[in-house]
Structure formats: structure tokens, C-alpha cells
């Protein structure tokens, strides 16, 4: 039976690769590399660089494929994402069927960790449920943007006896900062949802391109640095054509237990 490795490659620094991930790359007959277009060519470029640096298996080959662009959200965000995932599932199915032998091993290189705010596992489950190609899955975890953010700011994610919430920018914008969240990590925020918060005394630790030579970090009271982060973020996005960022929010003056 075909085997698929879903390998977390870290937050952007090739040195985030674990020994387990490097070994996984070298077990694979085929390395699948997604291409998200010219504006995000750096993302495919990093995967190529990782393969150039770490793959020593002379029998492996790379197969690049185009990732369809997700439509702008309609009245139903879930429906928009569902349609997008269905389109990608069709591509995955074709890759597995056409590029892997019946007993072959393929690897998908996933930014960060496959189990944290990434859709590859859900999409592969769609492929499995179609019943047209059979395969086994093995997941190799990777360093997340959350870990890279905490390291960049030299901070612990939690305060003693405190909770940690991981959420999205869309949720933060719709629901605000939960009353019982001691530390809130926000991912997938394309619209600087932190600036919608009424409490401007919230402390923010923000980072973009974490772990890379382009890394940008900024922290401070939201009322003091929120507008500056938004400006810096937009300038960076225009310059590179894409941006990946995340941030940690904490309410002020909450004592540790």
C-alpha cells in the first residue's frame, strides 16, 4: 500500500528541521512541493532549499504542483473553504494515483506543524473517503510559528497557573478577547484584528517571517504599537508579496499564581 508522510518543516528556517523530518524526507520516493504562484514563490523556494540541503536519497524525485487560489469569502466562510479544499483534494488524489507506485512512499512538506491550523490532514482524509486511492498516513511534527514567536521574544507562552488560547484573527475580530484567556495566541490574521480590541492596554508580542533572515518582531502596549505593527506589516507584505505573522496578547497587571 502507498504510504504518505506529512512532514512539518518548521516556521521558515531550514534549521527548524528535526532529525525525524530529515529522515522522513530521505525515506520518500516522491517529494510533493506546492507552488502558490509568483507572489508566494519564496514558500516553494524554501521547500526546494530544504530538499537541496537535506535530501541525500538519490532515488527520490520532486513533483511540483499548483495550488488553486481560495476564493474571497462569501456569505458562508465555511462553504468557501470547503470548495477550496475539495479542489485541492482532487489535485492530491491525482498526485497520489499518478506519481506513486502501489508500494511507494510520498512526502508532503508542510509549513510549521501539520496538526496546527493546517488543512493538509483534512484534505487527505477527503481523498481517503473518496475511495479511489488507498494509502497509510504518518505524521512528523514540526516547529510551529507559536514556538518561534515565543523564542523570538524570549518569553514563556503561559504565566504560572494561567491558560493559553490559540485562535484566529477572524475569531478575535468577531468575539473579542475572551475574559478567561490569560494568554491568547492569534494566527491566520490578515486584517490586524488586534486593532479592533477596545482595551488598548493589552500587551502584544508580534512577529513576522519568524526564524528567517527577514524576521520582524515588535512588542508593547497595544495602544502604543498597534498602528505601528499594522504599518510595518503592510510595508513588509508589499515588499515581499506575502506575509506570515502571529502574535501573543496578554491583559495587563494579571498576577501570576
N, C-alpha and C positions, 0 to 999 in steps of 0.2 A: 504494500500500500504506500501511496505517496506520503511524505512527511513534510510539514511546513514548520519552519522556525520563525517565530515572530520576535525579533531581536530589538530591544531598546538600546539606542546608540547614544543616549545622553542628550544634554541640552544645547549642544553646539560645539563643544570642544572635543576633538578626536581623542584626547587623553581621558575623557569620561568613559571610554570603552573599558568594560570589565574583561577579565581573563575569560570568563564564561562566554561573553559576547564574541570575543575574538575567536574562540574555539568553535562557536556556532557558525560564524562566517566560513570557517575553513571546512566545516562538515557539509556545507551546501554545494550541490551541483550547480544551482542557479541562484543568483542574487538579483532580486527584483528591485529596481530603482525607479521610484515615481518621479515624473517631471511635471511640475506645476506651471510651466511656461516661463517666458523670458524674464518677467518681473521677479520671479522667485527662483531664478536659476542657481542662486547660492545654495539652496536647500538640496538640490540634486548634486551640486558640486561637492558639498561636504560628504555626501554618501560615497561619491566616486573617490574622494581623497581617503576616506576610511578604508575602502576596498584596496586602493593602491598601497596603503601603508601596512595593512594588517593581513591581507589575504595572501597566503603562500601556497594554497592548493592549486596546482597547475591545471587541474581538470575543471575547475569552476568557470562559469561564464556569467556575464551580466546581461540582463534583459531590462531595458528601459521602457517605460510606458507612460502615456499621457494621462493625467488625472483631470476629469471634467471639472469645470468651474461650477461651484454651487450657485444656484440662482439667488437673487435677492429675496429675503424673507417675505412671504406673502402674509395673508391674514393668519395662517397657521404655520408657525415656525417648525413644528414637528413634521408637518406634511412636506415642507420644503426640504428638510434634512432627509426625510425618508426617501424622497425621489432621488436625491443626490446619492445616497447610499446604495440604492437599487442600481443606479447607473454604474457605480464603482464595482458592485458585486458582479455585474456582467463582465467587466474587464478582468477581475480577479479569476473568475471561472474560466475564461478563455486562456489566461496565462497558465493556470494550473494544468488545464487539459492539454494545451498545445506545447508547452515548454518543459514539462516534467515527465520523465518516464514513469511507468507504473510503480516502480520501486525507487523513484528519485526523491531527492531532498531539496527543497527550495527555501529561501530565506527572504522575508520582508524586513527591511531596515526601518524601524520606527523611531521618530524623534522623541526623546525623553523616555518615558516608560509606557509600554503598550497597555497597561491597565489603568492609566490615569488620563482621563479626558482625551482619549484617542479612540477612533472608531474602527480600527482595523479588525479587532476581535469580533465586534458585532457584524461587520461586513462579511467576514469569513464564515460566521455562523449562518448568514443568509445563503452563502454559497453551499454550505453543507446541507441546509434544509431543501435546497432545490433538488438534490439527489442525483445530479448529473456527474459529479466527480467526488470520489471518496478520498479522504486524507486524515492523517493524525496531526494534532497540533502540539507544539512545545513552545512555551513562553519563556523568554530570557529577559529578566527585568533590567531596566536601565536607570541611570541617574536622572532625576526629574528636575524641571525648572524650579520647583519649590526648594529642593535641596541646594541647587545652585544659587538661588536668591538668598537663602539663609547664610550660606558660606560667603557670598559677596559682601553682605552687611555684617559679617562676623557676629551673628545673633542666633539665639535658640528660637525655634518656632513657637514653643509654648512657654508660658510662665508657670511657675510651680502651682499645681492644683488647678490649672486652667484648661479650658477646652480649646480645640482648634477646629475651625470650619473651613472647608475648601469649597469654593463656589465659583460662579461665573459672573462676568460683568453684566450680562443680561439680568440675572437674578438679583444682583446688587442694585441695579437701576430700578427694578420692579418692586423689590421688597425692602430695600434699605439694609442697614447693618443690624443683624439680629441682636436683640437685647442680651441674650445669654452667651454670645460668642466672645470669648476672651481675645483670641487671635483669629483673624479672618484672612485667608489667602484667596486672592481673586485671580482667576485665569480666564483666557479667552475674552478679553475685554478690548474691543476695537473702538470703543467710544468714550473712554475715560470716565467710566461710571462713578468713580470716586468723587468727581466734581458735582454729582447730584446729591451728595450727603449734606444734610442740614448741619450736622455737628462738624464745625471746622477745626475743632481741637483734636480730632482723631489724628494719631500718628501714622504716617505712611512710610514704608520702605519699598521703593520701586526699583525694578531692574529690567533692562532690555538686552538682547543678544548675550544672555548670561553665559559666562565661561569662555567667551570668544574674545578675539582682539578688539572687537567693536563694542565690547560691554560698556553699558552706561548704567550708573546707579545714582540714586538721589533719595534722600530721606528728610523727614522733618514734619512739622505740624502741617496738616492738610491746608489750612488757611494761608500758610506761608509759601508752600511749594506746589500746591495743586495745579495752578495755572502754568507754572514753570515746567512741570512734568509734561503737561499737555502740549506745550510749545516744543519742548525738546523731542518729544515722541513724534510729533508731526514732521519736524525737520528731518529726523532720522529715517522715517518711513519714506519721505520724498527722495532722500538721498540714495537709499538702498533699494527702494521699490517694494519693500516688505518689512515687517517688524514682528518680533515675538517678544512679549513682555509679560511680566506678572508682578504682583505686589502684595505686601502684607499690611493689614490695617489693625491698629490697636486703639482702644479707647484710653483716654488719659487717666493717670492717677488711680489705676486699679491695683491695689496692693497684692503682692504675692502671698500665698498662704505659707 
